[in-house]
Amino acid sequence: MAGKLTTQSSGILLVTANVGSLFEDPENLQKTWLREFLQTVHTHKPHFIAVHCQEVGGKNYEASMTHVDCFVKELLSSDAMKEYNRARVYLDENYKSQEHFTALGNCYFLHESLKNIHQFDFKAKKFKKVVGKEIYSDTLESTAMLEKEKFPQDYFPECKWSRKGFIRTRWALADCAFDLVNIHLFHDASNVVAWEKSPSVYCGTRQKALGYVLDRITDQRYEKLPYFVFGDFNFRLDSKQVIEVRIVCVSVCVCVQALVGHVCLCWHAVRVHEWALVCVCLSLCLPPPFLSSQLLEFDKELSMFKDRLHELDISFPPSYPYSEDSSRGKEYMNTRCPAWCDRVLMSAMARDLVLKPENEEKSVVYDNIGPNVCMGDHKPVFLSFRITAGAGKPNANKHKCCVVQ
């Protein structure tokens, strides 16, 4: 299945997926999700696959966590994945531990043609060869092959407790070493509050948490490497600016529709702090192309980290919030303004790996999965590229962190 492996490069597929919906309605959504994911694997033929999941077990995790193991086993045993003879799966399923539970899941699959692959042991501070398939769950805090942290409660005092945090792993692929970080940041708890300030108070909370993660993965404990951070950042559009700039358009649209007998809403009603109403009006007056192009001007949260995080150009529609109705996979719910919550971001060094001059432009793809079907309320987002041997870790043997066993 994987593309031709040369001594010069290997195919990499990085996927982020908020999978909470899959465990709320496993019969209708999981098969579709797996089919679309496996089709993406077939299309891009990677040698190394990293899938970062958020909300493992769904919102009602106490009742639906049992579906997670079935989902992972089906993924591992599928015919489409039979050439991936090594795997590492880390599932934070221990919901009874309020202090540590993040509901994150990191899944890594290695193609049989990939010979020189190692994973970092954070306790021994050395790379170890990856052999066989292993699944870890429950108390990931004791697993030496990753770093996991849940954000402190005071980061989001409005919520009794949250599952937000990050999991970091480190890999060496053909003498090229890099970090992969799964992250889930805080959501907008109230549409009304999100509208009150620009940027919103929730934006500040996410900024604080993301800054903490970046500081943590670049501190002095381990050697600094290129890093990819991909997950559900919960980045939202600047709601206040969206409404202020588009309110006239909404009002005109509503008035026009009222004249033709469809809807009768007044200017005063639109001004009320009722986000659902505004979302409905936006959907009435703004055609789909608007969502994938003009809304990007209101996507500003990443700009706060422009010196530390980079992203390829976005050409796909907002990844959230899609309808969870399996028959309405291309429609957004009216509960939130569409936003690019799910992203694949990278350090400057990692960006250089992706955009190496010798890489063909068509080999780099940044897109979503399942655009025409229901994948849950989030569309998974992926980055596919090729990595050059030794590109991220010159003179690797001189560095103690690259000692293998």
N, C-alpha and C positions, 0 to 999 in steps of 0.2 A: 504493500500500500504506500509506504513512504517513498518520497522522491529519491532520485539517485544520490547516494551519499558519496562525497568525494573527500579527499584529504584536506580540501580547502574550506568547506562549509557544511553546515548542518541546518536542516529546516526546524524552525521554532514556532510553536503555536501557543500564545498566551490568551487565556479566556477568563473573563470575569462574569459571574452569573449569580444574581440574587435569586435563589431557588425556593424561597418561602412558599410561593403559590403551589409548587409541585406536590407538596406534602399535605396541602389542604384538599386537593382534588387529584390524587395520584392516578386514578383510572383514566381520566380524560386528558391530563396534561403530561404525565411522565413519558409516555410512548412518543408523543409528538416532539417533546424536548430532546429525547435521546436520538430520534431520527434526524432532526435538524443538526444536532451537534455532530453526529457521526458523518453526516453529509459534508460538513465543514472540514472534518478530518480527511475525508476522502478527497475533497477538492484540493486541499493545500498540501497534503502528504507530508506532514512534519515528522521529524525524528524524535523530537522532545516536545511533549505536551504538558502544559501547566494549566490546571483549571482551579480557579479560586472562587469558592462559593460562600455566600452569606445567607443568613437565616436558615441554616440547615435544621430541618425538622419543622419549619413553618412557625407561624405565630402560636399555634396550639401545640407546642413541642411535646408537652407531657403526653398527649394523646397520639401524636403522629410521628414521634421519633422512631418508632418501629419501622416506618416506611423507608427510612434513610438507608438502612443496611440492605434492603432489597434493591433499592435504586443503585447503590454502589456495586453490588454483586452483578446486577444485570449489565452495568456498564463494563465491568471487568471481563465478563464472560461473553460479551457479544462477539459475533464473528468478525465484525469490522475492526475489532481491537486485538485480534489474535496474534498479530505480528508485534505487538507491544508486550514483550515477555518479561519486563520488569516494571514494577509500579510501587509508588509510595502514596498511601492515603492517610491523611490526618483529619479526624473528625472530632470536633469539640461537641460532644453529646451530653456531657455531665451537667444537665440543667439543675441538678440539686445543689450544685456549688454556686451560689449566687455571687460569691466573691470573684470567681474565675470564668464563669460561663460566657462565651462569646458567640456561640452558634456558627462559628466559621469552619470551613472545610477546605483543605488543600489537597488536590489530587494531581499526581505526576505520573506520566506514562512514558516509557522509554522504548524506542523501536529496537528490534533485534539486531539491526545493522549498526547500531550505535555501540561502539566497543569501549570507548574511553570516557566513562561518566562516573563522577564521584559526588557525594553529598557531604556537607560540612557537619562535623560534630562540634557543637558549641561548648561542650564541657571539656572534651579532650583537645579542642582547638586544632583539629586536623581533619582533612578530607578522608572519607572512607568510600571504598568501591561499592556501588549499588548492585545488589544481586537479588533476584527473585522478586516476589510480590508480598508486600507487607501492609497491613491496615492497623492503624492506631486510633484509639478513641478514648472517651472518658477523660482521665487525668493527663492531659497533654503537658501539663507543667513539668512532669518528670521525664519527658522525652528530650533527650540530648540533641536530637537532630533538628530542632526548631526553637525559636523564641516566640512565646505567646504572652500577650499582655491585654488585660481589659482596662479601659480607661477608668480613672478614679471617679467616684460618684459625684464629686463636686464639679466635674466638667459639665454635667447636665443635671443640675439640681431640680429642674422642673419635673423630671421623671423619677418615679420611685426607684427604679433601677433599669439599667439598659444592658443590651448584649453587645455593645459596641467595643471594638478593640482591633488588634492586628496579630497576624502570625507571619513570621519571617523564616525563610529557609535560604540556604546558600548552596550553590552548585558549581561544579567545574566540568565543563564540557569541552573536550579536545583542547585542554590547557587554557580555556577561556572561562574565567570565574565571574560570577555575578550573584546578586541577591534578588530574591523574589518575595514580595511582601503583599499579603492579602490584608485588606483593610475595609472596615465598615465604620463610617462616620455618622454623626448624629443627624436625624431628620428634622424637618420643620414640624414642630408639634402643633402649631396653630397657624392657619392661613392668615388670620387677622393680624396676629403679631408680626408675621413675616412681611406684611404690607406696610407696617408703621414706619420703618426706618430703611435707609439705603446707605450701606448694606444692612441686612437684617441682623438681629441679635443672634439668630441661628448661624448665620455666616461666621460670626465671630467665634462661636463655639467650635465650629468645624475647623476654623483656622488654628485655634489653639491646639486642638487634638492632632491635626495633621503636622503642625510644627513640632509637636512632641515626638511623633513617630519619626520624622526626618532627623531630628536631633539624636534620637535613640539609635537609629541604624547607621549613623555616621560618627558615633562617638569613638573614644579611644580604646574600647575593649577589644575590638577586632580590626583587622586591616580593612581599609576603605576600598570598596569595589564598586563597579557599576551596579545600579539597582533599578529594578522595575517595581513600581507600586501600582497594583491593579486590583480594583474592588468596587464596592458601592460607596462612593464618596458622598453621596447625597447632595452633591452640588445642585443648587437651584438657580433659576433665573432671578435677577433683581426684580422682585415682585412689584415694588413701589414704582420703579421706572417703567416696567411693562404696562402697568395700569395707567400711569400718567401719560405715556406716549400714545397708547392705543385707545384710551377712553373715548376720544372723539370718534374714532373708527367704529367702536362698539356701539356708541350712541346712535350714530347715523344708521348703522346696520339695523339696530332694533327698531328705529323709527320707520325705516323702509319696510321692514317685515310687518310692522303694525299696520301700515297703510294697505298692504296686500292681504291683510286678514289672518296672518300666521301667528304673530305674537304681539302682545301689547304691554310693553315695558317702558317706563318713563326714565328720564335722565336721573331723577332722584334715586330711583331703585338701583340703578347701576352704580351710583356713588356709595351706596350702603356697603358696609364691610361684609359682604357675602361673596366669598371667593367662588363658590360653586356657580353663582349667577354669572360672574365675570367669565369663568371658563366656558360656560354654555355660549355666551355672547361671542367670545373669541372663536369658538368652533363654528359659529354661524357665519361670521364675516371674514374669516381668514382661511383661504384654501390650503391644502396640504403642503405645497411648496414653501409657504411661509414658515412652517414649523422647522424645516430643515435648513433654512438659510437665514431669514431675517431675525429669527429668535436668537441666533448665535450672538448678536450684538449685546444681548442682555445676560449672556453667560460669562460672568466676570470673576468668579471665585478663584479660578486657577491663576489669575493675574497676580494675586498676592504672593505667589511662589514662583514667579517667572525666572528668578535666579537659581532656583533649586530643582524645579520640575519642568519637564517638557512634554509636549504631546504632538502627534502628527495631526495634520489637518482633518477636521471632522467633516464627513460628507454623508453621514447617515442621520436619520431623524432622532429626536430625543428618545432615550431608552426607557423612559418611565413617565406617566403611569398608564400602561396598557390595560384594556379590559381583560378580566380573568374569565370571561365567557369564552369557551372554546370555539364558538362560532363567530367571534368578533375579534380576531387576532390582529387586525390592522387599526382598530379604533382605540382612542384614548378614553380613560375614565374622566369624568368632569369634576372629580374631587380635588385635583391639583393641576396647576399649569404644567404642561410637559417640560421636561428638563433632562439634561444629559447627566444622570446620576452615576452611571456606570462607565468607567474610563480605564484606559491603560496609559499610565504616566511613567516617566523615566528620568533618570539623572542625565546630565550632559554627556557623561562617559557612555552611558547605555544608549543614548541617542546616536552617538558616533558608531556604536556597534551595528545598529539597525540601518543606518544610512551610509554604510561604507561605500566608497566610490565604485568598488568592484561588484557590488550588489546590483542586479538588474532592478529597475524601477518597479516592474510588474511583480517582483518577488516580495514586495512590501505592501501589505494590505491591512487597512484599519477599517473595520466594519462591524455590523451587528449580525446576529444569527437569527434565522426564522422571521424575516421581515413580513411575511405574508400569512403567518399562522400564529396561533396563541401559544406563547411561551411563558405565560404567567404575567404578572404586572410589570416585570422587567424583561427587556430583550437582552440576552447575553451580548457582550461586546468582545471582540477579539483583535489581536495583532498577530499577523503572520509575517515572518521574515527569515532570512538566512544569516547565520552567524559564522564568521571566519575563524578558523582554528588559531588560537593564541591571540586573537584580537583584543580581548579584554584583560589579558593577564600576561604582558610581556615578561620574559625571564621568570616564569612561574616557579621554577625550581629554587630560586633564591629566596623565596618567601616561605616562612615557617607555616603559614596557614595552608599552604598547598601540599604539605606532606601527606601522602596517602598511605592507606594500609588495606 
